[in-house]
């Protein structure tokens, strides 16, 4: 069609939220498209009403061949977690926004919102939310019926995030508008309208963690030694993985979860997946997840079992293979995304040799760092050094131009 499709944002108060020219365009159109709520505001429209159901791809297919004059109605700002961006990439559209729900919510508390961290859990999992928002002064959350304010409150409290106070705004601009501040404990037990947004404001100092967490901070098996990837080796290994804020990471043989936790602190907008076979280590891992406010996926199993459940990774850390190195390396090399890296820690020269041969057999380039670290230790009024076990840090990546 030659004429551009108009995508018009509308508020919860229906026609009252529209500029006169927008309303004129709607009534002059042949077809209006929207959700059930948006279409219900135009009972007196005499053209065709097309309700959006299911995926947007089928809607695009219909509109691509539509010759009539079409207006698409969207909630609030169509380009703010709305359909405007998707339609704009597929069709010839003009977007006319209304106020977003967040603009209205921040106006209720007389707060600026350009400095807020905005995240949507509408139709999305809350997995990973803990590390994304931890330490932020001001957070705005778009919710849904499943990820409701009460569910969000319970989630935050499970990670000890008691430093936040919440503002919940419901049905903004509508007849049943309601808004108030809540303590998280209080919010967990309140029922809210499905149409709401949540603003979190930090009112006290919470605990944040930076890269290179000291070993003694982790819950771990005691008095056994060697089951935690030591801080120096952990930081070197993570630096070799070249993580970005959106990386998808695997941690094979996570044990206490130390590498997965520090990966979460770097890849806050990404996803981390870990596997561990031992019950007691898994229990410590989950305690550490709560303590360090990191929310990643951890499963019990012996790799390579269950790796098929994980999405293709940008980076993989292998802390232990429990005798299954050949098959694990084969799967990891096949699944690693182009440009990604695999880092394997080995203690023995036999495992070093097996790992290098395995990576080369899969067509990967290999680089090895032998880390021999000593830590200072007081002896009476003097200082001596205690040596940590030497560790081979093996980094593998695709050969240039090959997959």
Secondary structure, 3 states (H helix, E strand, C coil): CCCCEEEEEEECCEHHHCCHHHHHHHHHCCEEEECHHHHHCCCCCCCEEEECCCCHHHHHHHHHCCCCCEEEEEECCCCCCCCHHHHHHHCCEEEECCCCHHHHHHHHCCCCCCCCEEEECCCCCCCCHHHHHCCCCEEEEECCCCCCHHHHHHHHHHCCCCCEEEEEEECCCCCCCEEEEEEHHHHCCCCCCCCEEEEEEECCCCCCCCCCCCHHHCCCCCCCCCCCCCHHHHHHHHHHHCCCCCCEEEEECCCCCHHHHHHHHHCCCCEEEEEECCHHHHHHHHHHHHHCCCCCEEEECCCCCCHHHCCCCCEEEECCCCCCHHHHHHHHHHHCCCCCEEEEEECCHHHHHHHHHHHHHCCEEEEEEEECCEEEEEECCEEEEEECCCEEEEEEEECCCCC
